[in-house]
Amino acid sequence: MRLLGTQLVCVRGGRQVFAGLDFDVGAGEALVVTGRNGAGKSSLLRMIAGFVRTAGGLLELRHGDPELTLPEQAHYLGHQDALKPSLSVAENLDFWARYLGAEAPGRDGLEAVGLGAVAALPAAYLSAGQRRRLSIARLVAVQRPLWLLDEPTSALDRAAQETLAGLMRAHLAGGGLIVAAAHGPIGLADTKELRLEEAP
């Protein structure tokens, strides 16, 4: 499986964010997208996820499931942790697991991120780091080959960052792909880098 971007153009709010962008990431590889604020890191991830229209160029997931679109084969972890405060931790993850097409509740995801002990707690009581970990649990609860991670270590303490790094390594070892936007290290070695320069 291989994700390719060829001569991509992104325009948002009438402003060209980037143009002529090329990248290539294959199974078992992680691509870290870097650059200043406003250079288009989040826009690129949202474009791959199908939230931002491609103004030019081509996005292609080769050897993916031909019955599914590119966004349907990707997990998108953005800046906002999309949780319902009144639902419990487990209920939030179960909702996302069903929404994303899982056949069973996503309780394994809670254990993977160290939230099993607070499964019955309303999400309103979670700290920022716990909310981030609950969002990360979706990656484990529903298997998808492509992970799109926008500043994935945000709000995570060192132990949680190491947990996330372990999950990412396991995903890559299983033939998955990762595209991550980050200002610093994300805990993986031997990553590819795509640096975006701010448009004039």
N, CA, C and O of each residue as an XYZ file, in Angstrom:
800
protein
N       0.851     -1.192      0.000
C       0.000      0.000      0.000
C       0.885      1.241      0.000
O       1.928      1.278      0.654
N       0.454      2.247     -0.739
C       1.263      3.464     -0.855
C       0.357      4.675     -1.038
O      -0.571      4.660     -1.848
N       0.644      5.730     -0.266
C      -0.082      6.989     -0.379
C       0.791      7.974     -1.137
O       1.934      8.231     -0.761
N       0.231      8.525     -2.218
C       0.982      9.475     -3.033
C       0.216     10.774     -3.188
O      -0.996     10.782     -3.402
N       0.945     11.865     -3.076
C       0.424     13.179     -3.403
C       1.263     13.740     -4.533
O       2.491     13.754     -4.453
N       0.607     14.200     -5.582
C       1.317     14.684     -6.763
C       0.840     16.078     -7.135
O      -0.328     16.278     -7.471
N       1.756     17.039     -7.071
C       1.476     18.424     -7.475
C       0.204     18.968     -6.804
O      -0.643     19.585     -7.450
N       0.099     18.727     -5.519
C      -1.101     19.135     -4.785
C      -1.151     20.649     -4.606
O      -0.135     21.305     -4.379
N      -2.354     21.175     -4.715
C      -2.609     22.603     -4.506
C      -3.711     22.727     -3.465
O      -4.735     22.050     -3.551
N      -3.497     23.594     -2.483
C      -4.498     23.843     -1.456
C      -4.815     25.326     -1.416
O      -3.915     26.158     -1.301
N      -6.095     25.656     -1.512
C      -6.562     27.035     -1.416
C      -7.633     27.083     -0.334
O      -8.604     26.327     -0.376
N      -7.452     27.973      0.633
C      -8.433     28.123      1.714
C      -8.716     29.599      1.940
O      -7.796     30.404      2.089
N     -10.000     29.946      1.964
C     -10.384     31.338      2.169
C      -9.845     32.261      1.103
O      -9.544     33.422      1.380
N      -9.716     31.756     -0.127
C      -9.199     32.565     -1.222
C      -7.691     32.716     -1.231
O      -7.152     33.409     -2.094
N      -6.987     32.080     -0.284
C      -5.521     32.173     -0.209
C      -4.898     30.839     -0.567
O      -5.321     29.795     -0.072
N      -3.892     30.874     -1.428
C      -3.163     29.653     -1.761
C      -2.250     29.296     -0.598
O      -1.341     30.051     -0.251
N      -2.502     28.144     -0.003
C      -1.719     27.711      1.158
C      -0.434     27.024      0.703
O       0.646     27.296      1.227
N      -0.564     26.131     -0.277
C       0.629     25.524     -0.880
C       0.275     25.077     -2.285
O      -0.897     24.951     -2.638
N       1.313     24.840     -3.085
C       1.128     24.405     -4.471
C       2.314     23.555     -4.889
O       3.414     23.702     -4.358
N       2.080     22.659     -5.853
C       3.152     21.817     -6.381
C       3.732     20.861     -5.368
O       4.915     20.526     -5.437
N       2.907     20.411     -4.413
C       3.396     19.571     -3.313
C       3.387     18.108     -3.715
O       2.374     17.592     -4.187
N       4.527     17.437     -3.525
C       4.668     16.015     -3.823
C       5.120     15.268     -2.573
O       5.962     15.760     -1.822
N       4.559     14.076     -2.351
C       5.067     13.205     -1.290
C       4.707     11.771     -1.620
O       3.860     11.504     -2.473
N       5.362     10.854     -0.931
C       5.205      9.428     -1.191
C       5.505      8.694      0.111
O       6.614      8.795      0.636
N       4.538      7.964      0.632
C       4.766      7.198      1.860
C       4.167      5.811      1.682
O       3.013      5.668      1.277
N       4.958      4.796      1.987
C       4.536      3.422      1.756
C       4.212      2.681      3.035
O       4.359      3.217      4.133
N       3.769      1.447      2.883
C       3.426      0.602      4.027
C       4.610      0.491      4.972
O       5.740      0.258      4.541
N       4.345      0.658      6.262
C       5.403      0.584      7.261
C       6.203      1.856      7.415
O       7.204      1.870      8.133
N       5.786      2.930      6.756
C       6.523      4.192      6.814
C       5.703      5.288      7.479
O       4.473      5.289      7.431
N       6.419      6.221      8.101
C       5.797      7.404      8.702
C       6.380      8.647      8.053
O       7.596      8.769      7.899
N       5.510      9.562      7.676
C       5.906     10.844      7.095
C       5.552     11.933      8.094
O       4.389     12.085      8.468
N       6.552     12.691      8.525
C       6.323     13.793      9.464
C       6.337     15.095      8.672
O       7.322     15.426      8.013
N       5.230     15.826      8.748
C       5.075     17.092      8.035
C       5.436     18.222      9.000
O       4.832     18.360     10.064
N       6.423     19.024      8.617
C       6.892     20.101      9.480
C       6.754     21.445      8.765
O       6.445     21.503      7.575
N       6.985     22.507      9.505
C       6.904     23.847      8.934
C       6.296     24.808      9.933
O       5.755     24.401     10.961
N       6.392     26.085      9.618
C       5.871     27.108     10.503
C       4.350     27.061     10.554
O       3.701     26.454      9.702
N       3.796     27.717     11.575
C       2.341     27.884     11.635
C       1.864     28.609     10.377
O       2.458     29.601      9.954
N       0.788     28.099      9.790
C       0.257     28.720      8.581
C       0.816     28.167      7.290
O       0.385     28.559      6.205
N       1.792     27.241      7.398
C       2.398     26.688      6.181
C       1.513     25.643      5.514
O       1.728     25.305      4.350
N       0.510     25.122      6.243
C      -0.412     24.175      5.622
C      -0.343     22.753      6.142
O      -0.879     21.842      5.512
N       0.307     22.544      7.276
C       0.427     21.180      7.810
C      -0.949     20.569      8.091
O      -1.264     19.478      7.617
N      -1.757     21.284      8.863
C      -3.094     20.774      9.184
C      -3.964     20.691      7.932
O      -4.757     19.761      7.782
N      -3.814     21.659      7.044
C      -4.601     21.648      5.806
C      -4.290     20.414      4.971
O      -5.192     19.829      4.371
N      -3.024     20.012      4.925
C      -2.658     18.823      4.166
C      -3.313     17.583      4.762
O      -3.872     16.765      4.031
N      -3.249     17.437      6.086
C      -3.875     16.284      6.712
C      -5.379     16.282      6.483
O      -5.964     15.234      6.210
N      -6.007     17.446      6.593
C      -7.450     17.536      6.379
C      -7.815     17.273      4.919
O      -8.902     16.773      4.630
N      -6.918     17.606      4.009
C      -7.140     17.304      2.597
C      -7.122     15.790      2.372
O      -7.985     15.252      1.679
N      -6.143     15.109      2.957
C      -6.067     13.657      2.808
C      -7.295     12.997      3.437
O      -7.800     11.993      2.936
N      -7.769     13.582      4.549
C      -8.922     13.025      5.261
C     -10.242     13.338      4.565
O     -11.282     12.801      4.945
N     -10.211     14.196      3.558
C     -11.419     14.515      2.813
C     -12.202     15.699      3.331
O     -13.327     15.933      2.888
N     -11.633     16.458      4.265
C     -12.324     17.614      4.835
C     -12.046     18.903      4.070
O     -12.811     19.863      4.164
N     -10.963     18.922      3.321
C     -10.582     20.094      2.528
C     -10.467     19.653      1.073
O      -9.825     18.649      0.765
N     -11.095     20.413      0.190
C     -11.081     20.068     -1.234
C      -9.697     20.295     -1.829
O      -9.027     21.277     -1.512
N      -9.280     19.382     -2.689
C      -8.024     19.539     -3.416
C      -8.240     20.514     -4.570
O      -9.071     20.276     -5.446
N      -7.481     21.617     -4.564
C      -7.629     22.625     -5.617
C      -6.845     22.261     -6.869
O      -7.028     22.879     -7.918
N      -5.984     21.274     -6.768
C      -5.208     20.822     -7.910
C      -4.345     19.648     -7.506
O      -4.083     19.446     -6.320
N      -3.902     18.874     -8.475
C      -3.064     17.724     -8.192
C      -3.868     16.471     -7.917
O      -5.080     16.436     -8.134
N      -3.186     15.442     -7.439
C      -3.790     14.128     -7.275
C      -3.374     13.502     -5.951
O      -2.198     13.513     -5.587
N      -4.356     12.955     -5.234
C      -4.120     12.136     -4.049
C      -4.535     10.711     -4.378
O      -5.601     10.484     -4.949
N      -3.690      9.752     -4.015
C      -3.973      8.366     -4.396
C      -3.462      7.410     -3.335
O      -2.326      7.531     -2.878
N      -4.309      6.450     -2.938
C      -3.891      5.361     -2.064
C      -3.844      4.091     -2.907
O      -4.873      3.472     -3.180
N      -2.648      3.719     -3.310
C      -2.484      2.543     -4.156
C      -2.555      1.266     -3.331
O      -2.041      1.193     -2.215
N      -3.204      0.264     -3.910
C      -3.333     -1.063     -3.300
C      -4.147     -1.024     -2.013
O      -4.009     -1.903     -1.162
N      -4.999     -0.003     -1.867
C      -5.940      0.011     -0.762
C      -7.182     -0.787     -1.139
O      -7.194     -1.495     -2.147
N      -8.212     -0.669     -0.333
C      -9.471     -1.359     -0.625
C     -10.178     -0.619     -1.754
O     -10.545      0.543     -1.582
N     -10.379     -1.262     -2.909
C     -10.992     -0.571     -4.052
C     -12.448     -0.193     -3.817
O     -12.997      0.636     -4.543
N     -13.078     -0.796     -2.808
C     -14.473     -0.499     -2.517
C     -14.631      0.714     -1.603
O     -15.747      1.186     -1.389
N     -13.532      1.217     -1.066
C     -13.581      2.317     -0.108
C     -12.833      3.536     -0.638
O     -11.860      3.404     -1.381
N     -13.293      4.712     -0.253
C     -12.573      5.938     -0.594
C     -11.334      6.065      0.287
O     -11.185      5.348      1.277
N     -10.454      6.979     -0.082
C      -9.270      7.239      0.736
C      -9.650      7.635      2.160
O      -9.108      7.058      3.103
N     -10.567      8.606      2.362
C     -10.938      8.961      3.740
C     -11.513      7.806      4.545
O     -11.333      7.749      5.761
N     -12.202      6.885      3.877
C     -12.785      5.741      4.584
C     -11.729      4.746      5.042
O     -12.030      3.837      5.815
N     -10.495      4.908      4.575
C      -9.406      4.021      4.977
C      -8.419      4.721      5.903
O      -7.324      4.221      6.163
N      -8.832      5.897      6.399
C      -7.938      6.700      7.234
C      -8.588      7.057      8.563
O      -9.801      7.244      8.650
N      -7.762      7.147      9.589
C      -8.141      7.749     10.866
C      -7.577      9.159     10.880
O      -6.419      9.373     10.521
N      -8.394     10.127     11.296
C      -7.926     11.505     11.430
C      -7.994     11.910     12.895
O      -9.067     11.914     13.497
N      -6.853     12.248     13.460
C      -6.766     12.738     14.833
C      -6.379     14.205     14.767
O      -5.215     14.540     14.551
N      -7.371     15.085     14.955
C      -7.131     16.520     14.845
C      -6.836     17.171     16.170
O      -6.582     16.495     17.166
N      -6.871     18.508     16.179
C      -6.592     19.262     17.400
C      -7.694     19.095     18.432
O      -7.424     19.064     19.633
N      -8.935     18.988     17.972
C     -10.073     18.904     18.882
C     -10.373     17.447     19.227
O     -10.420     16.584     18.350
N     -10.575     17.191     20.517
C     -10.957     15.855     20.962
C     -12.481     15.792     20.972
O     -13.128     16.319     21.876
N     -13.043     15.144     19.962
C     -14.499     15.140     19.763
C     -15.156     14.165     20.737
O     -15.326     12.983     20.437
N     -15.523     14.686     21.910
C     -16.116     13.864     22.958
C     -17.417     14.484     23.444
O     -17.590     15.702     23.387
N     -18.330     13.649     23.921
C     -19.559     14.128     24.556
C     -19.355     14.058     26.067
O     -19.234     12.965     26.619
N     -19.314     15.211     26.747
C     -18.993     15.239     28.183
C     -19.942     14.418     29.049
O     -19.527     13.873     30.072
N     -21.215     14.322     28.651
C     -22.194     13.626     29.485
C     -22.104     12.108     29.372
O     -22.616     11.391     30.232
N     -21.464     11.618     28.327
C     -21.298     10.173     28.163
C     -20.060      9.708     28.922
O     -19.123     10.476     29.137
N     -20.071      8.455     29.320
C     -18.891      7.909     29.988
C     -17.751      7.737     28.989
O     -17.935      7.837     27.776
N     -16.590      7.480     29.530
C     -15.416      7.229     28.688
C     -15.700      6.066     27.737
O     -15.439      6.159     26.538
N     -16.239      4.969     28.281
C     -16.521      3.796     27.445
C     -17.598      4.097     26.413
O     -17.493      3.660     25.267
N     -18.629      4.835     26.802
C     -19.704      5.160     25.866
C     -19.212      6.032     24.727
O     -19.647      5.870     23.587
N     -18.305      6.959     25.025
C     -17.730      7.778     23.961
C     -16.991      6.923     22.951
O     -17.164      7.087     21.743
N     -16.169      6.013     23.441
C     -15.406      5.177     22.514
C     -16.317      4.221     21.763
O     -16.101      3.966     20.579
N     -17.334      3.689     22.436
C     -18.279      2.807     21.755
C     -19.003      3.542     20.629
O     -19.226      2.985     19.555
N     -19.370      4.806     20.889
C     -20.021      5.600     19.848
C     -19.128      5.713     18.625
O     -19.568      5.471     17.501
N     -17.866      6.082     18.848
C     -16.951      6.249     17.716
C     -16.676      4.924     17.016
O     -16.548      4.875     15.793
N     -16.584      3.857     17.793
C     -16.346      2.546     17.179
C     -17.491      2.178     16.236
O     -17.259      1.696     15.127
N     -18.733      2.408     16.685
C     -19.886      2.113     15.821
C     -19.906      3.050     14.615
O     -20.152      2.617     13.489
N     -19.650      4.321     14.855
C     -19.677      5.307     13.772
C     -18.645      4.977     12.699
O     -18.889      5.171     11.508
N     -17.496      4.477     13.133
C     -16.417      4.175     12.195
C     -16.508      2.764     11.623
O     -15.640      2.343     10.858
N     -17.562      2.034     11.994
C     -17.805      0.752     11.350
C     -17.342     -0.478     12.082
O     -17.312     -1.560     11.495
N     -16.975     -0.355     13.358
C     -16.554     -1.545     14.098
C     -17.762     -2.417     14.406
O     -18.872     -1.915     14.579
N     -17.542     -3.720     14.472
C     -18.629     -4.649     14.758
C     -18.805     -4.881     16.255
O     -19.825     -5.420     16.685
N     -17.812     -4.474     17.050
C     -17.866     -4.692     18.496
C     -17.412     -3.423     19.209
O     -16.719     -2.598     18.613
N     -17.794     -3.253     20.478
C     -17.344     -2.088     21.245
C     -15.824     -2.012     21.287
O     -15.129     -3.018     21.142
N     -15.326     -0.802     21.487
C     -13.882     -0.594     21.405
C     -13.160     -0.613     22.725
O     -12.244      0.182     22.937
N     -13.558     -1.527     23.649
C     -12.974     -1.518     24.992
C     -11.476     -1.805     24.993
O     -10.761     -1.320     25.869
N     -10.987     -2.587     24.025
C      -9.549     -2.855     23.970
C      -8.767     -1.556     23.799
O      -7.643     -1.428     24.285
N      -9.369     -0.601     23.107
C      -8.701      0.677     22.915
C      -8.469      1.401     24.223
O      -7.444      2.063     24.389
N      -9.407      1.286     25.163
C      -9.247      1.939     26.467
C      -8.072      1.348     27.229
O      -7.283      2.083     27.823
N      -7.949      0.032     27.215
C      -6.829     -0.607     27.904
C      -5.505     -0.212     27.253
O      -4.500     -0.025     27.939
N      -5.510     -0.088     25.940
C      -4.272      0.224     25.221
C      -3.723      1.597     25.586
O      -2.512      1.814     25.534
N      -4.604      2.526     25.956
C      -4.158      3.877     26.303
C      -4.223      4.145     27.801
O      -4.072      5.288     28.233
N      -4.445      3.104     28.594
C      -4.411      3.247     30.038
C      -5.636      3.894     30.657
O      -5.544      4.503     31.723
N      -6.798      3.767     29.991
C      -8.017      4.375     30.519
C      -9.047      3.343     30.975
O     -10.192      3.700     31.252
N      -8.664      2.092     31.057
C      -9.597      1.056     31.460
C     -10.192      1.294     32.835
O     -11.357      0.973     33.073
N      -9.406      1.853     33.741
C      -9.868      2.058     35.119
C     -10.904      3.165     35.240
O     -11.614      3.234     36.243
N     -11.006      4.032     34.238
C     -11.956      5.142     34.299
C     -13.037      4.998     33.234
O     -13.645      5.991     32.834
N     -13.282      3.787     32.776
C     -14.243      3.554     31.690
C     -15.632      4.069     32.018
O     -16.341      4.529     31.123
N     -16.042      4.003     33.291
C     -17.397      4.412     33.669
C     -17.494      5.889     34.032
O     -18.588      6.388     34.296
N     -16.379      6.586     34.047
C     -16.366      7.994     34.440
C     -16.905      8.870     33.309
O     -16.552      8.647     32.151
N     -17.759      9.871     33.614
C     -18.177     10.794     32.554
C     -16.977     11.506     31.943
O     -16.054     11.898     32.657
N     -16.989     11.671     30.638
C     -15.852     12.291     29.951
C     -15.611     13.718     30.413
O     -14.505     14.235     30.256
N     -16.618     14.363     30.977
C     -16.469     15.738     31.471
C     -15.398     15.839     32.552
O     -14.832     16.913     32.756
N     -15.114     14.747     33.242
C     -14.162     14.774     34.353
C     -12.727     14.467     33.918
O     -11.817     14.475     34.747
N     -12.520     14.203     32.653
C     -11.180     13.862     32.182
C     -10.292     15.093     32.084
O     -10.760     16.193     31.787
N      -9.006     14.891     32.338
C      -8.027     15.942     32.107
C      -7.773     16.082     30.618
O      -8.228     15.257     29.826
N      -7.044     17.127     30.233
C      -6.727     17.323     28.814
C      -5.952     16.132     28.260
O      -6.205     15.690     27.139
N      -5.011     15.617     29.040
C      -4.235     14.469     28.581
C      -5.080     13.219     28.441
O      -4.901     12.444     27.501
N      -6.012     13.017     29.382
C      -6.900     11.858     29.297
C      -7.838     11.964     28.100
O      -8.121     10.966     27.437
N      -8.320     13.177     27.824
C      -9.177     13.351     26.647
C      -8.409     13.018     25.378
O      -8.947     12.406     24.455
N      -7.150     13.424     25.341
C      -6.333     13.111     24.162
C      -6.140     11.609     24.035
O      -6.206     11.065     22.933
N      -5.904     10.940     25.145
C      -5.726      9.493     25.120
C      -7.003      8.781     24.680
O      -6.937      7.764     23.990
N      -8.160      9.304     25.072
C      -9.422      8.714     24.633
C      -9.589      8.859     23.123
O     -10.088      7.950     22.459
N      -9.174      9.992     22.589
C      -9.217     10.156     21.130
C      -8.275      9.174     20.437
O      -8.612      8.611     19.396
N      -7.099      8.973     21.020
C      -6.122      8.034     20.458
C      -6.668      6.607     20.485
O      -6.339      5.795     19.620
N      -7.506      6.303     21.486
C      -8.069      4.952     21.594
C      -8.856      4.567     20.350
O      -8.971      3.382     20.038
N      -9.399      5.548     19.635
C     -10.131      5.239     18.397
C      -9.224      4.568     17.374
O      -9.680      3.731     16.595
N      -7.944      4.929     17.372
C      -7.016      4.333     16.414
C      -6.910      2.832     16.611
O      -6.730      2.071     15.660
N      -7.026      2.419     17.879
C      -6.891      1.001     18.217
C      -8.217      0.273     18.070
O      -8.254     -0.886     17.658
N      -9.312      0.959     18.410
C     -10.626      0.323     18.429
C     -11.108     -0.075     17.045
O     -11.820     -1.069     16.897
N     -10.727      0.690     16.031
C     -11.152      0.422     14.659
C      -9.911      0.404     13.774
O      -9.178      1.390     13.702
N      -9.682     -0.702     13.113
C      -8.489     -0.856     12.290
C      -8.650     -0.131     10.954
O      -9.565     -0.424     10.184
N      -7.760      0.806     10.691
C      -7.682      1.456      9.390
C      -6.208      1.598      9.033
O      -5.390      1.848      9.917
N      -5.848      1.447      7.758
C      -4.424      1.393      7.407
C      -3.679      2.714      7.515
O      -2.468      2.721      7.735
N      -4.387      3.839      7.362
C      -3.717      5.134      7.331
C      -4.098      5.959      8.550
O      -5.280      6.189      8.804
N      -3.093      6.407      9.307
C      -3.309      7.289     10.448
C      -2.847      8.689     10.084
O      -1.702      8.880      9.674
N      -3.727      9.666     10.231
C      -3.424     11.072      9.998
C      -3.448     11.767     11.348
O      -4.514     11.932     11.942
N      -2.294     12.174     11.836
C      -2.153     12.647     13.214
C      -1.658     14.088     13.237
O      -0.546     14.382     12.796
N      -2.496     14.981     13.755
C      -2.140     16.401     13.825
C      -1.673     16.730     15.239
O      -2.473     16.749     16.174
N      -0.376     16.989     15.390
C       0.246     17.234     16.694
C      -0.206     16.156     17.690
O      -0.839     16.469     18.699
N       0.118     14.899     17.410
C      -0.436     13.794     18.207
C      -0.002     13.782     19.666
O      -0.714     13.231     20.505
N       1.145     14.375     19.995
C       1.617     14.331     21.385
C       1.100     15.501     22.215
O       1.455     15.624     23.387
N       0.276     16.354     21.637
C      -0.261     17.507     22.352
C      -0.993     17.065     23.609
O      -1.826     16.160     23.559
N      -0.688     17.699     24.736
C      -1.322     17.475     26.052
C      -0.923     16.151     26.694
O      -1.417     15.833     27.776
N      -0.054     15.375     26.074
C       0.339     14.088     26.637
C       1.583     14.219     27.497
O       2.531     14.908     27.122
N       1.584     13.549     28.664
C       2.794     13.506     29.476
C       3.754     12.482     28.875
O       3.439     11.829     27.881
N       4.912     12.353     29.481
C       5.941     11.490     28.894
C       5.481     10.042     28.776
O       5.718      9.391     27.759
N       4.822      9.539     29.822
C       4.375      8.141     29.785
C       3.358      7.927     28.660
O       3.409      6.921     27.953
N       2.442      8.872     28.500
C       1.436      8.744     27.440
C       2.081      8.879     26.062
O       1.655      8.218     25.115
N       3.101      9.725     25.940
C       3.811      9.840     24.669
C       4.488      8.517     24.310
O       4.500      8.109     23.149
N       5.047      7.858     25.315
C       5.688      6.567     25.058
C       4.658      5.513     24.666
O       4.927      4.662     23.819
N       3.473      5.572     25.287
C       2.400      4.651     24.906
C       1.996      4.879     23.457
O       1.851      3.930     22.687
N       1.813      6.150     23.092
C       1.453      6.470     21.713
C       2.527      6.004     20.745
O       2.218      5.456     19.687
N       3.796      6.221     21.104
C       4.890      5.782     20.230
C       4.844      4.272     20.023
O       5.093      3.789     18.919
N       4.527      3.525     21.079
C       4.417      2.078     20.955
C       3.277      1.674     20.037
O       3.412      0.740     19.248
N       2.150      2.377     20.137
C       1.016      2.094     19.249
C       1.372      2.401     17.796
O       1.009      1.651     16.890
N       2.083      3.504     17.581
C       2.490      3.856     16.218
C       3.466      2.829     15.655
O       3.354      2.440     14.492
N       4.415      2.391     16.467
C       5.375      1.386     15.998
C       4.661      0.084     15.633
O       4.988     -0.544     14.626
N       3.692     -0.319     16.448
C       2.947     -1.541     16.154
C       2.142     -1.390     14.861
O       2.046     -2.324     14.065
N       1.568     -0.207     14.666
C       0.793      0.039     13.443
C       1.691     -0.052     12.212
O       1.312     -0.653     11.207
N       2.862      0.535     12.291
C       3.799      0.475     11.163
C       4.298     -0.945     10.928
O       4.439     -1.382      9.786
N       4.565     -1.663     12.018
C       5.049     -3.039     11.893
C       4.020     -3.929     11.213
O       4.371     -4.921     10.572
N       2.741     -3.568     11.356
C       1.677     -4.328     10.706
C       1.394     -3.881      9.285
O       0.418     -4.327      8.681
N       2.233     -3.001      8.737
C       2.057     -2.542      7.365
C       1.245     -1.274      7.229
O       0.893     -0.880      6.117
N       0.940     -0.624      8.348
C       0.194      0.623      8.301
C       1.040      1.791      7.849
O       2.259      1.676      7.728
N       0.389      2.920      7.598
C       1.042      4.159      7.185
C       0.653      5.253      8.175
O      -0.448      5.242      8.726
N       1.566      6.196      8.394
C       1.293      7.335      9.267
C       1.750      8.611      8.571
O       2.860      8.679      8.042
N       0.881      9.624      8.577
C       1.270     10.979      8.187
C       0.956     11.861      9.389
O      -0.200     11.971      9.798
N       1.974     12.484      9.950
C       1.806     13.268     11.171
C       2.323     14.682     10.964
O       3.412     14.884     10.428
N       1.535     15.657     11.392
C       1.979     17.045     11.407
C       2.530     17.334     12.796
O       1.857     17.070     13.793
N       3.737     17.869     12.875
C       4.350     18.066     14.189
C       5.393     19.171     14.146
O       6.019     19.428     13.118
N       5.560     19.820     15.302
C       6.621     20.817     15.458
C       7.878     20.193     16.056
O       8.953     20.791     16.006
N       7.747     19.005     16.615
C       8.892     18.348     17.242
C       8.819     16.850     17.050
O       7.969     16.368     16.301
N       9.695     16.097     17.711
C       9.716     14.641     17.581
C       8.402     14.011     18.035
O       7.743     14.518     18.943
N       8.030     12.912     17.403
C       6.807     12.210     17.784
C       7.102     10.834     18.374
O       6.184     10.053     18.625
N       8.374     10.541     18.593
C       8.732      9.286     19.241
C       9.047      8.150     18.302
O       9.171      7.007     18.741
N       9.180      8.435     17.015
C       9.519      7.404     16.031
C      10.877      7.690     15.418
O      11.242      8.845     15.196
N      11.615      6.635     15.150
C      12.891      6.759     14.447
C      12.669      6.488     12.961
O      11.669      5.886     12.569
N      13.610      6.939     12.148
C      13.605      6.639     10.711
C      12.328      7.098     10.009
O      11.764      6.372      9.190
N      11.885      8.297     10.334
C      10.715      8.847      9.650
C      11.151      9.650      8.436
O      12.259     10.185      8.393
N      10.269      9.726      7.458
C      10.459     10.656      6.356
C      10.026     12.044      6.813
O       9.226     12.169      7.741
N      10.537     13.069      6.181
C      10.107     14.430      6.528
C       9.671     15.181      5.287
O      10.318     15.113      4.242
N       8.570     15.894      5.413
C       8.083     16.801      4.368
C       7.970     18.167      5.006
O       7.122     18.384      5.872
N       8.819     19.091      4.584
C       8.804     20.428      5.172
C       8.019     21.375      4.266
O       8.308     21.505      3.077
N       7.027     22.029      4.853
C       6.224     22.993      4.115
C       6.723     24.402      4.412
O       6.980     24.758      5.562
N       6.853     25.188      3.363
C       7.262     26.574      3.519
C       6.019     27.454      3.396
O       5.147     27.212      2.562
N       5.960     28.468      4.236
C       4.799     29.356      4.234
C       4.693     30.079      2.906
O       5.683     30.620      2.415
N       3.505     30.095      2.319
C       3.289     30.754      1.040
C       3.467     32.250      1.199
O       3.126     32.791      2.251
N       3.998     32.953      0.173
C       4.182     34.392      0.267
C       2.843     35.123      0.301
O       2.813     36.351      0.379
